[in-house]
Amino acid sequence: MPQVATYTAARLLVGHADGVPHELVVLANAALLTAAYGAALAVVQRDVRGLVGMLAMSQSAMVFAGLSGTVAAELCGALAVWVSSGLALTGIGLVAWALESRGGAISIETLQGRFADAPALAGFFLLFGLAALGFPGTLSFVADDLIIAGSLDDHVHAGVLVILTTVFAAIAVMRGWFRVFGGPVTVDAPRHSILPRERIAFTALLAILFGLGLWPGPFVHSLERVAESLLASRHQPATTVPLEKRP
């Protein structure tokens, strides 16, 4: 839903002036600062829900900044980040939900030692986390390459902020994984096997992320057409009705 709201906000602002309005550029810079700030806040969260929430806010802001760009590669990267981050964060959120259903709210202030309790969920959490961080072979790898290249072509400071956001997000995800699953465990700790419906849902999400990452051509080409259409709509002059034909 945050991604849908981001796209709606960008579309409401685009097309109401000839070219890209100055206000849109200001909002794009503010969105980049928000993305970096949200990723930095994710590093210091105390529970898994806060971690997922801050990562979602950071990624939504990055998508908005990309949709406000003036380079086709940047727009294409924003749309790719929209899809990749949505899938990856959905997977992380579902894994966190599955863990909470077994042991209640999960703190990441201290080592929880849940690897022995749920090793399969630990593996899926790590894979979804890597899929959100631009791991080679995943869709986010393609998306990050596009949005960083487009941002550097547009404004150098924008590219730097995108890279900084990715660095903070990586620290936050790996910190969360080590805090949740690392640490000592008791010998008689319960072992919760992953449920079949959980395995199916997680595997399907990972298949999409890695499938689009390994064969990104058709998907990226479709996004390029969308990006070119968006840029063309921005530069079309508004249609006016002559005074003599107005009622």
Buried (B, 14 or more C-beta within 10 A) or exposed (E): EBBEEBBEBBEEBBBEBEEBBEEBBEBBBBBBEBBBBBBBBBBEBEBBBBBBBBBBBBBBBBBBBBBBBBBBBBBBBBBBBBBBBBBBBBBBBBBBEBBBEEEEEBBBEEBBBBBBBBBBBBBBBBBBBBBBBBBEBBBBBBBBBBBBBBBBBBBEEBBBBBBBBBBBBBBBBBBBBBBBBBBEBEEEEEEBEBEEEBEEBBEEBBEBBBBBBEEBEEBBEEBBEEBEEBBEEBEEEEEEEEEEEEE
